[in-house]
Amino acid sequence: MLSRLSRRDTRVSLRVLKRAALTCTIVGGLAVALAAATVPSGTPEDVGLSTARLQRINEVVQRAIDAKEVSGAVTIVARKGQVAHFEAHGLMDIETSTAMTHDAIFPIASMSKPITGVAILMLVEEGKIRLTDPVSRFIPEFADPQMAVPKRERRGGRPEDGPPEVYTIPAAREITIRDLMTHTSGLASGGAGSREANRVAPRAATETLATHVPKLGGAPLDFHPGTHWSYSALAGIDTLGRVVEIASGLTFDEFLRQRIFVPLGMHDTAFVPAVDTSARVVTLYRRSPDGLQRVDVPGWLDTQTLFSGGGGLWSTAEDYLQFAQMLVNRGELNGTRLLGSRTVELMASNHVGDLFAQAGTTGGRPGKGFGLTVDVVVDAVEAQESRSTGSFGWGGAFGTVFWVDPKEEMAAVLMVQTPGGTLRADFQNAVMQAVVD
């Protein structure tokens, strides 16, 4: 995979600023490596955390490594505006025994979605987008949507007959920006219309948002907008990326670079890792009965032109912490304000009632809700969460996760390169049990 990345076009390398030399600061007996970090370091006890208890993060990650559930990880935790834990664990590449580094670059998949959400909200604040706007205001192909309805299956139908055919009826209303941000649009979200969406709008690595997204407007929806919660893994948030382009006049990647990444000091975050950072890109693995097996970068991610707001970004733990800390600070980081405080509150509010909690295996559980591209803890006890009520965040397909806990003034990021397992939950528990003030 690394050789493949090294052959990628160098045109994005200008987006990546030179990092300062890696420095190591010993904090409370733990080695905390910070490379030109915007969020400063501090001792755990100064921010109400226990040094000894934070060590349990290392222990749960090591257990996952020993069980061959992951090859390595990077973990970072900040509280009250200071980094109290920052560790690299295990290997970034098993075959070459390359140790994980603090500045390792990971595909963050759906952790791209909250970044897209912030981009939309910045344009909402500027009056260029309204959450209630129909998507057709920006992309005319989304006018007059249809909804897919499965035809009745034949009696005695056999599995080889394939999925049931569908017919379409007019959707009850058009998709809005809010529908896309909350996964209540019905656009390519795993239902009856998704197969047809794949046919009319297949993803091609050589496409752009400008060529791909209008085709999605011709896809039948899985349900009437606003009536269900069902995850639109790529199509829904990719559509928002195209809306950003039209509303801002910039390509999506350039908007994120100019308006979010550079202001927050996210120097290693991009849709294509720069050539001179290829040695820091992790190898991807999947679990198998024979242990962890190396896998290639999937086709939907291996593109230099189709900038997916739904899942296309690469980043580091430290970079993503800058974004998370900005949300902890209600829209501001070290004098740079991306959003107003009320807008961050809006982002982190439950916009879908009980739809997310009732979505079963595709959604959350009682006590959870969904905001604008993030899940939300509505009731921590009912949700059986160690995070506080009001916490919000999201994860990615390769096992990464982040969350923001406003009550505890805390942000945490876990970067791994293997999906599944219990490490996300174990990491969350290890972080939250370290709070002692």
N, C-alpha and C positions, 0 to 999 in steps of 0.2 A: 504493500500500500504506500509505503514511504517513497518508493521509486516512482510510483504513479503520481504522487503529489509533486515530486520534484520536477516533473515535466510540465506542470501546469503553467499557464500563461503568467508572465511576471507583471502584468499590468496592475495588479492590486498591491504590489509590494510597496508602492509609494504611500499606501494608506497606513503602513505599519511604521511607527516611530521607533528610533533606536532606544532600547531599554538601557537604563542605568545598570551598572555592574551589580550582580547579586550580592546582597549583604545579609549577614546572619546576625540576628539579635537574640540573645538568650533572654527569654521572658519567663520568669517564674520557674526556671529549671527546664523549660521546653525550648527547643530551637525553632524560632519563628523566622522563616526566610521571607523577606519582603523586597520585591524588585520595583523600586520607584512607585510604591503604593500610594494611592491617594488617601485611603483610610489609614490612619496612623496605628502603630502598635501600642499595646499597653499590657500591664500585668493582669492576669485573670482576677486576682483579689481586688484590684482597683476598680473593676467593673462588676463586682458582685458574682464572680464565678470562682470555682475551686480548681486550683491547679491539679490536685490529685484526682478529682472527678473528671476533669477534661481528659485525663489519660485514658479513661474508658473508651473514648472515641477510637484511639489507636488500637485498643484491645478488640473492639467489635470488628474493625476493619481487618485486623490480622486474623481473626477467626474466619472471616469470609475468604481470605486469601488461602489459609490452611485447608479450608474445605473445597478449594478450587472453584469457588463461586465467582470470584473476580481475580484478575491478575494483579491489580493495584488500584490506587485511588489517591485523590488529593482532597483534603478536607480543610475548610476554613470557617471560622466562627468569629463574629464581631458582636460586641455589646456596648451600648452607650457610646457609640462612635469610635471604638477602638478594637483592633484585631487582638483577640486573646488566644487564638489557636490557629495554626497554619502548618499542616504537615503533609508530606508526600509519603506514600506507603507502597511497598511492593515493586512491581515491574511494569513498565510501559510497553515492553516487548519481551515475551517469554523466550522466543527462539534465540535472541541475541543477549539475553540476560541483562537488558538495559534497565537500569533502575528508574523508577518514577521520579520525576522532577517537579518542583513546585510550579514551574512555568510550563508544564505539559499542556498541549493544545488538544482539546476534545471536541468531537461533534456533539453539540448540545441538543440537537433535534428539537423537540417541542418546547424546550426552554427558550427557543427563539420567539415563541408566541407572545409572552409578556412584553418583550422588547417591541414587537410589532404593535401591541396594544398601547404602549406609551407613545409610539410615533403617531398613532391615530388620535390619541387624546391631546397631544400637543397641537395638532391641527384643529381639533375641536375647540381648544382654548382660543385659537386664532380666528375662529369663526368661519373656517374654510370647510368644515364638515360638521354635521349634526348627527348625533347618535340615532335620531329618528329618520334620517334621510334614507330613502330607498336606494339600494345599490345602483339602480338604473339611472340615478341622477349623474353618476360618474361613468357607468358602463352601460350603454343603452341596451346591450344584448340581454340584460337581466330583467327587462320589462316583460310583463305577461308570463310569469312563470307557470309551469305545469307541475303536477304532482303525479308520481308513479303509483299505480295500484296493481298488485299482482292479480293475474287472472286465476280463476279457480283451476286447481290442478286436476288432471284427468284421473278417473278412478283407476286404481292399480298402477299408478305411475311408478316407474322404476328409477333408481338413482341415476342411471345413465341418460335419462331423459333430460337431465340438467335442471337448472333453476327455472322456476315458473316464469312464463312470459308476463309482461306488464302492459297495461294501457294507461293513458294519462287523462287527467281531469284538470281543469284550471285550479291553481292554488288559491287559497282563501285571500291571500294578499301577497304583496311583494316582500322580498327579503330586505331588511334594514341593516344598517351598520351595526346596531346593537345585536341583532340576531347573529351576525357573523362572529362578533366578539364573545358571545355567550354560548356558542354551539347549539343554538336553537333554530338554525336556518333550514335544516334538512338538506343542505347541499353536500352531496358525496359523503354521507355520514353513516354508511354501512347498511342502509335499507334497500328497498326495492328499486330505487332509482340509481343507486351507486354503480351497478353494472353498466347501465346505459351511459352514465357520466364518464366511465372509463373508455367507452367506445367513442363518444363524441368529442371528448377532450383528453386523449391520451397524453401522458407526460413525455416530452422529448427533451433530452439534455441540451439540445441546441436551441431550444425556444427561449423566449423572454416572457416576462409577465404580460407585456403588451400583446404578444401573439397568443399566449396560452389562456389567459383568464377570460377573454371574451367568449371563447368556446364553451366555458363552463356555464355561461348564461343560457345555453341551449340544452342543458342537462335537466331531466325531470328531478324534482325534489323527492326526498324520502318521506316527508310529511309536511303538513301545512306549517309555515313559519310560526314560531312562537308557541307551538303546542307540545313539543317534546324537547328533551335534552339528549343529544347524541353526538358524539365526538366527530368533528370534521377534521381529520388528521392533517390534511394539507390544503384541500381546495378552499375551505372557508377563509382561513387566515391568509393564504396566498392571494385571495381576492382583495383582502384589505391592503396587502402590499401594493397592488395595482391602484387602489384608491389613493394611497399615499402619493404615488407617482403623479397621478392626474391632479390632485389637489395642491401639490407642492411645486410641480414643475421640475422635480429632480427625479432621477432614477432611484429606485428603492434603496439600493446599496449605498448610493451617495447621500441620500437623506439620513440614513442611519449613521454613516460615517461623520457627516458634518454636524448633525444636530444632537447625536447621542454619544457615539463612541469617542470622538476627539474631546468633547467637553468633559466627559467623565474619566478620561485617561484610560479607556479600554483599548489599548494599543494592539492587542493580539486578537481582537474580535472582528471577524469578517466572514463573508460567504465562501471565500477561497483562501486558505492559508497561504501566506507569502512564501515564495520559494526559499528564502533564507531562513525560514522557521521550520522547514520540513523535518529536521532531526528531532523536533519537539512534538511532533504529531504522534499520538498514541496509536497502537495497533488495536483493531477491534477483534473481539472474541465472542464466541457463543459457547454455552455449556453443552456437553455431550457425555454419553456414558464413558468415553475415553478421556475425559477431562476437557479443558478449555481448548477450543479449536479456532484458529485464525480465520477471519472472514474478510472479504473485500468490502470496500466502501459501497453501499447500495447505490443503484442507478439513480434513484430520486435525489440523492445527495451529491453525486459525482457530476457536477455541472459547473460551468463557469459563467453561465448566462441567465439561468432560470433561478432568480434569487427568491428562495422560498421563505416567506415570513412564518410559515407554519412549521418549518423544521430544518432550515438550511444553514444556520450559523455554526461557526467553530469558535471556541473561546477557552479561556483559562479560568481556574477557580478565582484567582485574584481579580481578573477583569470583571467577572460576573458579580463579585462581591461589591464592586463600585456601583453597579446598577442596583443591586439589592439594598445597599446602604442609602442610596438616593431615595428609595421608597420608604425606608425606615424614617428618614429625615423629612418625609412628607413632600418630596419633590425636589430637594436641594442637596448638593454635595459640595462642600468647601467653597461656597460662594457662587456656585453655578446652579441655577434653578431651571429645571426642565418642565416641571408642572407646579401648579398651585396646590396648596395643601388640600383644599376641598376636592380637587380632581383626583388626587390619590385616594381620598376617602371613598369617592364614587367608584373608582376602579376596584377597590377592595370590599365593596358592598355586595350582598347577594341580590342578583338581578333576575333570578329564575324561580323564586319561590321554592316549591318542593320538587321541581322537575329534576334537578341534579341528584337529589337524595333518592328519588324514585327510579332512577335510570338503570338500576341493577348493575350488572357486570360492566356496563359501558360508562357508568357514572360514579357517584359517590355513595354515601350512606347517610342515614339519619344524623342530623347535626351538622351536615356539610351543605354548602351552597356554592354558587358559581358567580363570580364577578365578571369584569371585563378582561378576559383572557387569563384569569387566575381562579383557582379554587379558593374557597373561603371557609374557615371554621366558624360556623354560626353558633354552635354550642359545643364546647370542648368535651364536656362530660357525655353528652348524648353521642357525639362522634367518636368517643373513646380515643381522644387525641391527647398527647402530652403537650402539644402546642397550645397556646392560649386562645380563648375565644377572640375572634377578630384577626387571627393570623391568616396569611394568604401566600400562595406560591404555586409552583407547577414543576413537573418533571419532564424528562426526555426519554425517548425510545431506547437509548443505549445505557440507561440506568442512572443518569444524572438527576439531581433534584436540588431545588432551593426553596427556602421560605423566608418570610419576613414576619416577625412577631412584634407588632407595635407596642403592645403592653409591656413587654420585656425589653424594648428598644434593642432588638436582636435580629441579626441576619445570619443565615447559615447556608453553605453551599457544599454539595457532595459531587465530585466529578469521578466517574468510573467509565469503563468502556465495554461493559457486559450487562445486558438487561436482565431483569427478573431477580428473584431471591428476596431475602428479608433485610438486606443491608440498609435500604432506605429507612425502614421503620426502626431498625436498631440504631442507626446513626441519629435519628431524631430523638429517640429516647436518651441516648448518651449525651447529646447536647443539652437537652432540657433538664436532666438530673444534675447537671453541673451548676445550675443556678442556686446560689446559697444566700443571697441577701433578702 
